[in-house]
Amino acid sequence: MNRFLVTSFLLFSFTTASTAAQAAGNFNAPSFGFVQEMAGVVENGTVSANLYDSLTASRNDIRLGAFGGEVLIDPTLSSSNSTGIGYKYPFTANMAAYGKLYMDTTTGASYTNVTLGFSYTGSASSLLYNGNAEIFNCSACKGGQSESYVFLKAAGFFQPQQKAIAGASFGAEISMQTSPSPTSTDLFLGMRWHAKGNVLLDLGVMRNIGNVSTVATPAFVRLNVGF
């Protein structure tokens, strides 16, 4: 299973890299939500980085616009949940696929983590919506055995048209781990403010992760800056 996923990742990377110049990327749609991937990518030659992120479920901290898509870098040092380095390729303005690979041969377990995912982002009037399916395989997460996790995620962001709150949107996201058992469902509610100068601020009012719910101001925070 692990060899199959690694091979799939390498084939995916080769194919997307060879045709990246033909990508029809959406540089206006968001690249990410509170905890999920969207179909947008950052502009070529730019860098997007999380200076602070209180949600551990959000693992892509650095994004580089390159090769007609987006290079994804996760600096997490924990071998069991790091997603490593990968690439997101926008097939159209609404659809994107991505893959990531993490390898650590210095530990006794010798981890190899593979992430594969697909996102669809659309809009209807003032509503931005997203669907995101993802598979994360860890070669040694469960007692040294390979384990695959399947996630189905959805999001909706309402974008008011009033000039007084330009750049602001109010969103809700759901993230469901459908495999392995026991399954779980996480929920996130909050607002997003995209200020001038490529500054993005996420402020949550509620998060439910596993069986723990938090209602607070804020319940989670992310500060992302583009360069």
C-alpha positions in Angstrom: 0.0 0.0 0.0 2.8 2.4 1.0 4.8 1.7 -2.2 1.7 2.2 -4.3 1.0 5.6 -2.8 4.6 6.8 -3.2 4.6 5.7 -6.8 1.3 7.5 -7.4 2.7 10.6 -5.9 5.8 10.6 -8.1 3.7 10.0 -11.2 1.4 12.8 -10.2 4.3 15.2 -9.7 6.0 14.3 -13.0 2.7 14.7 -15.0 1.8 18.1 -13.4 5.2 19.5 -13.6 5.5 18.7 -17.3 2.2 20.4 -18.1 2.3 23.2 -15.5 2.7 25.9 -18.2 -0.8 25.1 -19.4 -2.5 25.5 -16.1 -5.6 27.7 -15.9 -5.0 28.8 -12.3 -7.4 30.9 -10.3 -5.4 33.6 -8.6 -8.5 35.3 -7.2 -10.0 32.4 -5.3 -8.5 31.6 -1.9 -5.8 29.0 -1.8 -7.0 27.7 1.6 -9.9 27.9 4.1 -9.7 27.5 7.9 -8.5 23.9 7.7 -9.0 22.8 4.0 -7.5 23.3 0.6 -9.3 25.4 -2.0 -8.8 25.5 -5.8 -7.0 28.9 -5.8 -3.2 29.3 -5.9 -1.0 32.2 -5.1 0.4 34.2 -8.0 3.6 33.0 -9.7 6.7 34.4 -8.0 5.0 35.2 -4.7 5.2 33.7 -1.2 2.4 33.2 1.3 3.3 32.3 4.9 1.5 31.8 8.1 3.1 34.0 10.7 0.8 32.5 13.4 -1.8 29.7 13.2 -3.5 28.3 16.4 -5.2 25.5 14.4 -2.9 22.5 14.3 -5.1 20.9 11.6 -3.9 23.6 9.2 -0.5 22.2 8.2 0.5 24.1 5.0 2.4 27.1 6.5 4.4 28.2 3.4 3.1 28.5 -0.2 5.2 29.4 -3.3 3.7 30.4 -6.6 5.7 28.5 -9.2 5.4 26.1 -12.2 1.9 27.4 -13.0 0.6 26.2 -9.6 1.6 26.3 -5.9 4.5 24.6 -4.1 3.3 23.5 -0.6 5.7 23.4 2.3 4.9 22.1 5.8 7.6 22.8 8.3 6.1 20.5 11.0 8.9 18.5 12.6 6.7 15.7 14.0 7.2 12.7 11.7 3.8 11.2 12.5 1.7 14.1 11.1 4.0 16.1 8.9 3.0 16.4 5.2 6.3 17.6 3.9 6.7 19.2 0.5 4.3 19.0 -2.4 2.6 20.7 -5.3 -1.0 21.9 -6.1 -2.0 22.0 -9.8 -5.1 24.0 -10.9 -6.7 22.1 -13.8 -9.3 24.9 -14.2 -10.3 28.0 -12.3 -12.5 25.8 -10.1 -10.6 22.5 -9.7 -7.2 21.7 -8.3 -5.4 18.5 -7.3 -2.4 18.3 -5.0 0.1 15.8 -3.6 2.7 16.0 -0.8 5.5 13.7 0.4 7.4 13.5 3.7 10.2 11.1 4.4 12.3 10.7 7.6 14.9 7.9 7.7 16.7 9.2 10.8 14.2 7.7 13.3 13.8 4.1 14.2 10.4 4.0 12.5 11.5 5.5 9.1 8.4 7.5 8.3 7.0 8.0 4.8 3.9 10.1 4.7 1.9 10.7 1.5 -1.0 13.2 1.0 -3.3 13.2 -2.0 -6.2 15.6 -2.4 -8.7 17.3 -4.7 -10.6 20.6 -4.3 -13.5 22.3 -6.1 -14.2 25.9 -5.4 -17.2 27.8 -6.8 -19.3 30.9 -6.2 -22.9 31.9 -6.4 -23.7 35.6 -5.9 -22.1 36.5 -2.5 -21.4 32.9 -1.5 -18.1 31.2 -2.0 -18.2 27.4 -1.5 -15.7 24.6 -1.5 -15.4 20.8 -1.4 -12.1 19.1 -0.5 -11.3 15.3 -0.4 -8.0 14.2 1.0 -6.1 11.0 1.8 -3.2 11.0 4.2 -1.1 7.8 4.6 1.5 7.4 7.3 3.8 4.4 7.1 4.4 4.1 10.8 1.7 6.0 12.6 -0.1 3.0 14.2 2.4 0.9 16.2 4.9 1.0 13.3 2.2 -0.1 10.8 0.9 1.8 7.8 -2.4 3.7 8.3 -4.5 5.7 5.8 -6.9 8.5 6.8 -9.7 9.7 4.6 -11.1 13.2 5.0 -14.1 14.9 3.4 -14.4 18.6 3.9 -16.8 21.4 2.9 -16.9 25.1 3.4 -19.1 28.2 2.7 -18.0 31.8 3.0 -20.5 34.7 2.7 -19.0 37.9 1.3 -21.0 41.0 2.1 -21.0 43.7 -0.5 -20.9 46.7 1.9 -17.9 49.0 1.4 -17.6 49.5 5.2 -16.5 45.8 5.6 -14.7 45.4 2.3 -12.4 42.3 2.3 -14.4 40.6 5.1 -16.2 37.3 4.8 -18.0 35.0 7.3 -17.4 31.3 7.0 -18.3 27.9 8.2 -16.3 24.7 7.6 -16.9 21.0 8.3 -14.1 18.4 8.3 -15.1 14.7 8.5 -12.6 11.9 9.0 -14.5 9.0 7.4 -11.7 6.4 7.8 -10.4 4.6 9.8 -12.7 4.0 12.7 -13.6 5.7 15.0 -14.7 8.5 12.6 -14.9 12.1 13.7 -16.4 15.4 12.6 -14.9 18.8 13.2 -16.6 22.2 12.8 -15.2 25.7 12.5 -17.1 29.1 12.4 -15.4 32.5 12.0 -14.6 35.5 9.9 -11.9 36.2 7.4 -10.5 39.6 6.6 -8.3 40.0 3.5 -6.7 43.4 4.0 -4.7 45.4 1.4 -1.0 44.5 1.2 -1.7 40.7 1.1 -2.5 40.4 4.8 -5.0 37.7 5.7 -6.5 37.4 9.2 -8.8 34.5 10.3 -10.7 34.9 13.6 -12.8 32.0 14.8 -15.8 32.2 17.2 -16.3 28.5 17.5 -14.3 25.3 16.9 -15.3 21.7 17.6 -12.4 19.3 17.3 -13.3 15.7 18.3 -15.4 15.9 21.4 -14.0 19.3 22.5 -16.0 22.5 21.6 -14.7 26.0 22.2 -16.7 29.1 21.9 -14.6 32.2 22.4 -13.4 35.5 20.9 -11.3 34.2 19.4 -11.6 30.5 19.2 -8.8 30.3 16.7 -6.5 32.7 15.0 -4.4 32.8 11.8 -2.2 35.6 10.4 -1.0 35.0 6.9 1.2 37.4 4.9 2.1 37.4 1.3 5.4 38.7 -0.1 
